[in-house]
Amino acid sequence: MSEMRLHGRGGQGTVMAAQMLAGAFVEGGKYASVFPTYGIERRGSAVLAFARFSDEPIREKTRVYYPEYLLVLDPSLLSKSDIYNGFIGGGTIICCGTEKDVETIRRFPVRPSRIAVVDGIRITVELTGTNITNVVMLGAFARATGLVPLEYLRTSVKEAFHGRILEKNLEALQRGYNETKVFDFEAERSDVRQEMVFEKEKYACEAPPETAYEAAWTLTNDRYLIIRTGEWRFKRPVVDRDGCKKCGWCQIYCPTHCIHQGEAGYYLPDLEYCKGCGICANECPAMAIQMKLEEDCK
């Protein structure tokens, strides 16, 4: 039995990717099991799903703690150490990103034998105008692992979508397969497993930690855990200062309250918290705000 973990952001179709992948394995005559974790995730926040596939019936119903395969749907997650927890040395990491992200992964204490990357964000923006990379990453998985034929994935995609969006997703699947770049490394297979949290000795007298409530707003108090929602963004608002009227309309409509007036009088977003929702661009009466891809702004 092989195990994999999928990491993405809310709204990118992480759970659906796991379901379509499982359907493709079943189409090929294998057994598959898939399930997500649900919590208080919002659109743009980190989410994950789990999948198993085998030639034999699958009885295990737990989370995947030691994945042999990691499928990462958003490049901003690659710098987060927790996505690599339990990863088995010698496994495969398939990620949405560019060649420079290979070095980002290599900086962590993980030893994959293969890293596959595809610029899924750019592909989906070109095809659908969104950052929903799930189908692109399924094509990348097929290319990187060879575990499931592309024709079985097409069948799963056809069961999930219809009409014009189906045509776009079939093209995304093919481009994900064609444009994936594979990098191989020397890494021995490792079955060393970390100690599970529930296996550690705990004492009933230990006091629970103080609760920290999540908040996406910059103006709050110390009892709230400030979420730097800027990492959820794949597009950012860019202000044309020649066209800006300094009216402050964008600040009024910003749902995260992250737009503030600077010394020169211009209203600019705090990019640590701006989620890239685009409301400011839609509401600007002077049309002086444009949404641009993150990659084009760096």
C-alpha positions as CSV (number, residue, x, y, z in Angstrom):
1,M,0.0,0.0,0.0
2,S,1.2,3.5,-0.9
3,E,0.2,6.7,1.0
4,M,0.1,10.3,-0.1
5,R,-0.8,13.6,1.3
6,L,-2.2,16.6,-0.6
7,H,-1.6,20.2,0.5
8,G,-3.4,23.1,-0.9
9,R,-5.4,26.2,-0.1
10,G,-9.1,26.6,0.4
11,G,-10.8,27.0,-3.0
12,Q,-8.1,25.2,-5.0
13,G,-9.9,21.9,-5.2
14,T,-7.5,19.9,-3.0
15,V,-10.2,17.5,-1.8
16,M,-11.6,17.1,-5.3
17,A,-8.1,16.3,-6.6
18,A,-7.8,13.5,-4.1
19,Q,-11.2,12.2,-5.1
20,M,-10.4,12.3,-8.9
21,L,-7.1,10.6,-8.3
22,A,-8.8,7.8,-6.3
23,G,-11.3,7.4,-9.1
24,A,-8.5,7.0,-11.6
25,F,-6.8,4.3,-9.5
26,V,-10.1,2.4,-9.2
27,E,-10.6,2.8,-13.0
28,G,-7.3,1.0,-13.3
29,G,-8.3,-1.9,-11.2
30,K,-6.7,-0.9,-7.9
31,Y,-8.1,-0.1,-4.5
32,A,-8.1,3.5,-3.3
33,S,-9.1,5.3,-0.2
34,V,-9.4,9.1,0.2
35,F,-10.6,11.6,2.8
36,P,-10.1,15.2,3.8
37,T,-9.8,17.1,7.1
38,Y,-12.3,19.7,7.7
39,G,-12.0,22.5,10.2
40,I,-12.5,26.3,10.2
41,E,-10.6,26.7,6.9
42,R,-11.5,29.7,4.8
43,R,-10.8,30.3,1.2
44,G,-7.1,30.8,0.9
45,S,-6.1,29.1,4.1
46,A,-4.1,25.9,4.2
47,V,-6.0,22.6,3.8
48,L,-5.0,19.0,3.3
49,A,-6.4,15.7,2.1
50,F,-5.1,12.1,2.3
51,A,-5.1,9.2,-0.2
52,R,-4.1,5.6,-0.2
53,F,-3.9,3.1,-3.1
54,S,-3.1,-0.6,-3.2
55,D,-3.5,-3.8,-5.0
56,E,-5.3,-5.2,-1.9
57,P,-8.3,-3.9,0.0
58,I,-7.5,-1.0,2.2
59,R,-8.6,-1.2,5.9
60,E,-6.7,1.7,7.4
61,K,-8.9,4.7,8.1
62,T,-6.4,7.1,9.8
63,R,-4.7,10.2,8.5
64,V,-1.6,9.7,6.5
65,Y,1.3,10.5,8.8
66,Y,4.1,9.1,6.7
67,P,3.5,9.9,3.1
68,E,5.6,8.4,0.3
69,Y,4.1,11.0,-2.1
70,L,3.5,14.7,-1.4
71,L,1.3,16.7,-3.8
72,V,1.5,20.4,-3.2
73,L,-1.1,22.6,-5.1
74,D,0.2,26.0,-4.1
75,P,3.8,27.3,-4.3
76,S,3.4,29.4,-1.1
77,L,3.2,26.3,1.0
78,L,6.6,25.0,0.0
79,S,8.3,27.2,2.5
80,K,6.2,25.8,5.4
81,S,8.1,23.1,7.3
82,D,5.0,21.3,8.6
83,I,4.0,20.0,5.1
84,Y,7.0,17.8,5.1
85,N,6.2,16.2,8.5
86,G,6.7,12.4,8.3
87,F,7.7,12.4,4.7
88,I,9.5,9.1,3.9
89,G,13.0,9.5,2.5
90,G,13.3,8.4,-1.0
91,G,9.7,9.4,-1.8
92,T,8.4,11.8,-4.4
93,I,7.3,15.4,-4.1
94,I,5.1,16.9,-6.9
95,C,4.6,20.6,-6.5
96,C,3.1,23.6,-8.1
97,G,6.0,26.0,-8.7
98,T,9.1,26.7,-10.8
99,E,12.6,25.3,-10.9
100,K,13.7,27.7,-8.2
101,D,11.3,26.0,-5.8
102,V,13.3,22.8,-6.0
103,E,16.0,24.6,-4.0
104,T,13.4,25.7,-1.5
105,I,12.4,22.1,-0.9
106,R,16.1,21.0,-0.7
107,R,16.7,23.4,2.2
108,F,14.4,21.3,4.4
109,P,15.7,18.1,6.1
110,V,13.8,15.9,3.6
111,R,15.4,13.6,1.1
112,P,13.2,12.9,-1.9
113,S,14.5,10.8,-4.7
114,R,12.4,12.8,-7.1
115,I,10.9,16.3,-7.2
116,A,8.6,17.3,-10.0
117,V,7.5,20.9,-10.6
118,V,5.0,22.5,-12.9
119,D,3.9,26.2,-13.1
120,G,0.3,25.3,-12.3
121,I,-0.7,28.9,-11.3
122,R,0.3,30.3,-14.7
123,I,-1.4,27.5,-16.6
124,T,-4.7,27.9,-14.7
125,V,-4.7,31.7,-15.0
126,E,-4.2,31.4,-18.7
127,L,-7.0,28.9,-19.1
128,T,-9.6,29.9,-16.5
129,G,-8.4,33.1,-14.9
130,T,-8.2,31.4,-11.5
131,N,-5.6,29.7,-9.2
132,I,-7.5,26.4,-9.0
133,T,-4.6,24.1,-9.8
134,N,-6.1,20.7,-8.8
135,V,-6.4,19.2,-12.3
136,V,-3.1,20.5,-13.5
137,M,-1.4,18.8,-10.6
138,L,-3.1,15.5,-11.4
139,G,-1.4,15.6,-14.8
140,A,1.9,16.4,-13.0
141,F,1.3,13.4,-10.7
142,A,0.8,11.1,-13.7
143,R,4.0,12.4,-15.4
144,A,6.2,12.2,-12.2
145,T,5.1,8.8,-10.9
146,G,3.8,6.8,-13.9
147,L,1.4,5.1,-11.4
148,V,-1.8,6.1,-13.2
149,P,-2.3,6.5,-17.0
150,L,-3.5,9.8,-18.2
151,E,-6.6,8.2,-19.8
152,Y,-7.9,7.1,-16.4
153,L,-7.5,10.6,-15.1
154,R,-9.4,12.0,-18.1
155,T,-12.3,9.6,-17.1
156,S,-12.3,11.0,-13.6
157,V,-12.2,14.6,-14.8
158,K,-15.1,13.9,-17.2
159,E,-17.1,12.6,-14.2
160,A,-16.4,15.7,-12.2
161,F,-17.0,18.5,-14.8
162,H,-19.3,19.2,-17.7
163,G,-19.6,21.6,-20.6
164,R,-17.1,24.3,-21.3
165,I,-15.3,24.0,-18.0
166,L,-14.7,20.3,-18.8
167,E,-12.9,21.3,-22.0
168,K,-10.7,23.7,-20.0
169,N,-9.9,21.1,-17.4
170,L,-9.0,18.5,-19.9
171,E,-6.6,21.0,-21.4
172,A,-5.2,21.8,-18.0
173,L,-4.7,18.0,-17.3
174,Q,-2.7,17.6,-20.6
175,R,-0.6,20.7,-20.0
176,G,0.1,19.6,-16.4
177,Y,1.4,16.4,-17.9
178,N,3.4,17.9,-20.7
179,E,4.9,20.9,-18.8
180,T,6.1,19.0,-15.7
181,K,9.8,19.1,-15.1
182,V,11.3,16.1,-13.2
183,F,14.5,16.3,-11.1
184,D,16.0,13.1,-9.7
185,F,18.3,12.9,-6.7
186,E,20.3,10.1,-4.9
187,A,18.3,9.3,-1.8
188,E,18.0,6.0,0.0
189,R,14.6,4.6,0.9
190,S,13.9,5.3,4.5
191,D,11.1,3.7,6.7
192,V,12.2,5.6,9.8
193,R,9.0,6.9,11.4
194,Q,8.7,9.7,13.9
195,E,7.0,9.2,17.3
196,M,3.3,9.9,17.1
197,V,1.8,12.5,19.4
198,F,-0.6,10.0,20.9
199,E,2.3,7.7,21.7
200,K,4.1,10.2,23.9
201,E,3.8,10.1,27.7
202,K,1.3,12.7,28.9
203,Y,0.1,13.6,32.4
204,A,-3.4,14.5,33.4
205,C,-2.2,17.4,35.6
206,E,-0.8,19.3,32.6
207,A,-2.7,22.5,32.0
208,P,-3.9,23.1,28.4
209,P,-2.4,26.0,26.6
210,E,-4.3,29.3,26.5
211,T,-6.6,29.6,23.5
212,A,-5.5,31.9,20.8
213,Y,-8.3,33.0,18.5
214,E,-7.6,33.5,14.8
215,A,-8.0,36.9,13.3
216,A,-7.2,38.1,9.8
217,W,-7.3,41.8,10.8
218,T,-4.3,43.9,11.8
219,L,-6.2,45.9,14.4
220,T,-6.8,43.5,17.2
221,N,-5.5,42.6,20.7
222,D,-3.0,40.2,22.2
223,R,-5.5,37.4,22.7
224,Y,-5.8,36.9,19.0
225,L,-3.5,35.0,16.8
226,I,-2.8,37.3,13.8
227,I,-3.0,35.3,10.5
228,R,-0.7,36.8,7.9
229,T,-3.2,36.3,5.1
230,G,-0.9,37.8,2.5
231,E,0.5,34.3,1.9
232,W,-3.0,33.3,0.6
233,R,-2.7,35.7,-2.3
234,F,-1.8,34.7,-5.9
235,K,-2.6,38.2,-7.3
236,R,-1.8,41.6,-5.7
237,P,-3.4,45.0,-6.2
238,V,-1.0,47.5,-7.9
239,V,-1.9,51.2,-7.5
240,D,-1.3,53.6,-10.5
241,R,-0.3,56.7,-8.6
242,D,-0.8,58.9,-11.6
243,G,-4.5,57.8,-11.8
244,C,-5.2,57.6,-8.0
245,K,-7.5,60.3,-6.7
246,K,-6.6,59.6,-3.0
247,C,-10.3,59.2,-2.3
248,G,-9.9,56.3,0.2
249,W,-12.8,54.3,-1.4
250,C,-10.6,51.2,-1.5
251,Q,-9.9,51.4,2.3
252,I,-13.6,51.5,3.0
253,Y,-14.3,48.3,1.0
254,C,-11.3,46.3,2.1
255,P,-12.7,43.3,4.1
256,T,-9.3,42.7,5.9
257,H,-8.8,46.4,6.8
258,C,-5.3,46.2,5.4
259,I,-5.3,49.4,3.2
260,H,-3.9,52.4,4.9
261,Q,-3.1,56.0,3.9
262,G,0.6,56.7,3.5
263,E,2.6,59.9,4.0
264,A,2.0,61.0,0.4
265,G,-1.7,60.5,0.8
266,Y,-2.0,57.4,-1.3
267,Y,-4.0,54.4,0.0
268,L,-1.8,51.3,-0.3
269,P,-2.3,47.7,0.9
270,D,-0.2,46.0,3.6
271,L,1.0,43.0,1.5
272,E,1.5,40.9,4.7
273,Y,-2.3,40.8,5.1
274,C,-3.7,41.5,1.7
275,K,-5.4,38.3,0.4
276,G,-5.7,39.6,-3.2
277,C,-9.5,39.4,-3.2
278,G,-9.7,42.2,-5.8
279,I,-12.5,44.1,-4.2
280,C,-10.4,47.3,-4.0
281,A,-9.8,47.1,-7.8
282,N,-13.5,46.5,-8.5
283,E,-14.6,49.5,-6.4
284,C,-12.0,52.0,-7.3
285,P,-13.9,54.8,-9.1
286,A,-10.8,56.0,-11.0
287,M,-9.9,52.4,-12.0
288,A,-6.4,53.1,-10.7
289,I,-5.9,49.6,-9.2
290,Q,-5.0,46.6,-11.3
291,M,-4.6,43.0,-10.1
292,K,-1.4,41.4,-11.2
293,L,0.1,38.0,-10.7
294,E,2.5,37.7,-7.8
295,E,5.2,36.2,-10.1
296,D,5.0,39.3,-12.3
297,C,5.5,41.7,-9.4
298,K,8.7,40.1,-8.0
